[in-house]
């Protein structure tokens, strides 16, 4: 994105529409910033702008937004969202492992039928796990 654009408005879909100016969203605990190549959107947990949705049998907490950027006489929009499995029904803990179930297609985040999943990364306590630390399972 051109460096002259700045974030002005965030539209939250809860699934109803709720519009906030970026400074109001930040006062409500959201972290939102951008560079020419990256958008960062962080949400407090819980928040009024998230909602719960069953996605392929996994209960997920969903944040769905439309970010509006403005520059003199120009406006552009970017859809951004996140979905996390809820502890009840999506994440299981044992003495030696954490089992975290994610649907292959997370409908609230993916609008195209021509979607191809290229990579999934996991992290614990703010640290990205290496592939050798993860063991994928295909069924719960």
C-alpha positions, 0 to 999 in steps of 0.5 A: 500500500502506498505510504501516503494512505492512513487508516481512518475507519474500522468497520466491525461485522459482529455479524451486524455492522459497527463502525469506529474511527481508528482512534476509538478502536484503539481506545477500545483495546484494538491494536491497529497499524500499517506499513506499505507491506503489512497490516496489523490488527490485534483484538482484546479477548473478549471483545464486543466486536467478536462473535462465535461461529461453528465452522465445520464442527469447531466452535470459533471466535471470529473477528471480521473487519473492513479497514478503510484507508484514505489519502487525499481524494482517494479511499481504499478498503481491505477486509481483515479478520481472524478466527481462533478455536475456542477452548471448549471443542477446539483445543484439548490439553493433555500432560504432553500435548496440545491438540488444536483443531482447525477446519481446512476452510474457515468460512468467515475468513475466506470468501473465494471458492478458489482458495488454496491453503499454502501454509499454517503456522502455530505459536505458543506464548508469542513464539512461533513453533518450528515444524519439528515441534508440530505434528499434524493430525487430520481427525479429532 
